[in-house]
Amino acid sequence: MPLSARARIEVYLPDHFSLPSQELLIAFNQEFTHTFGGATLWRGLDGSYLAQNGQMVRDRINLLYTDTPFSLEENAEELSSYMAKLRQAVLDALQEEAVLVVALPVYHAEGLP
């Protein structure tokens, strides 16, 4: 069965019940669904990060991801620009010290067995 290289985009968002957090999650979910055909959300993950003051911060996060229809290697510049816009949208909407947006290659099985 042939494999198709794709780029997966992941956005790690704070798991807050604030209106801005919920609106951003909805907006990103709609963006990914309309642009790439779907999105997956994992809610309530436990995480931690090292704050700028050196303290370890425990954080609840939501992971929203989508698989794009094109490869990461062949579209790195475009993906980088898109991901920078996603990251800036989080920084603009929320009072967060750290924002993580990730791209990684994934391989989808194509065709029938």
Secondary structure by P-SEA (a helix, b strand, c coil): cbbbbbbbbbbbbbbcccaaaaaaaaaaaaaaaaacccccccccccccccccccbbbbbbbbbbbbbccccccccaaaaaaaaaaaaaaaaacccccbbbbbbbbbbbbcccc
